[in-house]
């Protein structure tokens, strides 16, 4: 890092100066750990307070407050989405994305409609799958997780069953769970979520029973599959 009033001293230079004794920061802790990040912010804020850097302290407080508000808002969206996805309530899941910023909204909409499409294929509902592909997925194809994904979905329309492309497909539940994890990651909520507060009176409210980690069955039939499936050389593989 930089030393005020002096030259920049890099990690490589420190290692050359003290071979065998210098430990790189990434070897001491996981900088991607949300708890470590939070602890570091608190340490920096305490140091600014102790040293009298009140303007810097206020700036950090303002920025972290904004992040907290954003995380809480995204958390509320997540629990609604999770409930609808696990139940196979695709239009409700899509509507829950309406207030999300772009391109997050389009990324999640593509993933939601993709799962619905796969379940149509699994249930041999090719006409519904084709209509969904053209009406919902085609306008969002640039928000797929890979450039080939939309073409891969088109290929599935030629299959007699989803098992022809994905032999491990055996029902919607597992891939709905994987879609939920995709939503969590897209909203950058890993390690930051708390279960939703129950409604007054001790009940779970609208989300009661929707976050118990169990299996959910909706209108998608009796097959499995999910958002990480890809087609390689004309075959859909996981």
N, C-alpha and C positions, 0 to 999 in steps of 0.2 A: 504494500500500500504506500501512500505518499506520506512523507514527514513534512509538517509545516515548516516552511523556510529552508528546506533542504531538498536533495535529490530524491527521486522516486526509487524505492528499494523493492525490488521484485522478490517473489518467493524463491525463484531460482538463485538470485544473488545471496539471499539469506542462507540457502542450503550450501552454497559454495563456501561461505564464510565459516559456517559451523557444521561441517560434514559429520553425520552421525548423531548430532544433537538436535538439529532442526526438524521439527515435525510439521508437515503441511497441515493447514486447517482442515482440509477434507479428510485427513487421517484421524482427526480427533473427534469429530462429530458429524452427524448427517445433516447437512445444511438444508435439505429438503423436508426435514421433519417439522410439521406445523407447530408442535409444542416448543421446539428449539427456537424457531423463528419468533414465536410469541415471547419467549424468555429473553431473547436478544433485544427485542423492541423495548421491553420493560427495563433492561439494563441501560440501554442508550438513553431512555427517558430519565431514568434516575440520575445518570451522569450529567445530563444537560441541566437538570434541576440543581444538583449539587454545585456545579461549576458556574451557575448563573446564566446559562444560555437559554433564557426564557423564550425568546422569539423562535428559536429552533425547536424547543420543547412544545410550544403551541402548534407549530407546523406539523410536527409528528403526531400530536394528539388529534389534530383535525383530520389528517390523512387516515389514521388508524380508525377513527370513529366512522369515517365514510366506508371503510372496508367492512367494519362490523355490521353496519346497516345493510350493505350489499349482501353479505353472507347470510344475514337473517332473512332477507327477502328471497334469496335463492333457495334457502332451506325450506321456506314455505312452499315455493314452487315444486321443490323436489318431492315433498311428502304427498302433494296432490297428484303429481305425475306418477309416483310409485304406486299409489292406490289404483289409478286408472289402468296403468300398464299391466299390473299383475292380474287385474280382472278382465283384461282384453277389451276395455272400453276405449277404443281408439279415437273416436271423435272427441270424447271428453279429454283424453290425454293431449290431443292436438290443441284443443281450446285452452288447456292449462299453460301452453307455451306463449299465448298471445302477448303477455306483458314482458316477455324476455327480450333483451336487446338483440339486434342483429350483429353478426351472423349466427349467434348461439341458437336463436329461435329456429332458423332454417336447418341447422345441423341436427337439432333434436327432432324436428318434424320429419326429416328424411329417415332418421333411424326408426321413428315410430311407424311411419307408413311402410317402411321396409319389412318390419316384423309382421304387420298386418298382411302384407303381400305374401310373405312366406307361409303364413298360416292358411291363406286362400289356396295356394299351390298344394299344401299338404292335404287339404280337404277336397282336392280335385275341383275347386271352384275357379276354373281357368278364365271364365268370362269376367268374374269379379276381379280377379288378379290383373287381367289385361286393362280393365277400366281404371283400376287404381294406379297402375303403372303409368298410364297416359295422363290421367287427371291430376294425380298428386305427386308421383315420384319424378316424372320427366322434368317439371319446372325446377326441381330441387337437386337434380343430378350432380351439379357442381359442388354440392355440400356433402357428398358421399365421403366415406373414410378412405376410399381409394379411387383412382381414376377409372378403373375397370368395373367398378361395382354395378353401375347401372346396366352395362352390357351383360354382366353376369346374370342379373335378374331377368333380362330379356331372354337369355338362354333357357332359364328355368321354365319359361312358357312352353317350350318344345318338349319338356319331359312329361312322361306319363304320371309320375309322382315325384315328390320332393326327394324321396329316397334314391331316385335315379342319379341325382347329383350330389346328395348328402346322405350317405348310408347311415350315419349316426343319428339322423333325425328321428325322434320318437315322442314328440309332444311339445307344446308351447311353453310349459312351465320353466324349464331350465333356461331357455333363451330369453324369456321375459325377465328372469332374474338378471341375466347378463345385460339386457337392455337397461335395466334399472342402474346397474353399475356404470354403464356408459353415460347415463344421465348424470349420475353423481360426479363422474370425472369431468364431464363437459362443463358442469357448473362449478368446478373447482371446489368441491365440498368434501373431498377425502380427508378424514380426520377432524372435520369441523362440525359434524352434524350431531344434534341432540334430538331424541324422540320428541314428536309434537306434544304439546301440553294437552292433557285430557280436558274435555268439556266440564263446566261446573256441574257438581253433583256426583263426580267420580266416574262418569262414563267416558268413553273414548271419543264421543262426538262423531263427526262425519268420517273420521279416519280410524274409528275403532276397529281393531283387528286387521288393519291394513299394513302393519309394520311388524308382524310377528315372525317374519322370515319363513312362513310356511308356504305350501303350494297354493296357487290360485288358478282357477279354471274359469275361462270366459267363453266368448263366442267363437274362439279359434279352433275348436275341434279337439282332436286327441293326438296331436303329433308334437314333436319337439324340434327346435331349431333356433337360430339367433343371429344377432347383429355382427358377429365376428366371422361368419361363414363367408368364404370366398371361393370363386371358381378358378381352377388352375387347369389349363390345357383341356378345356371343355368339360371339366368335372368340378362340381361344387364341393369344396373340402373345407374342413374347419381348421 
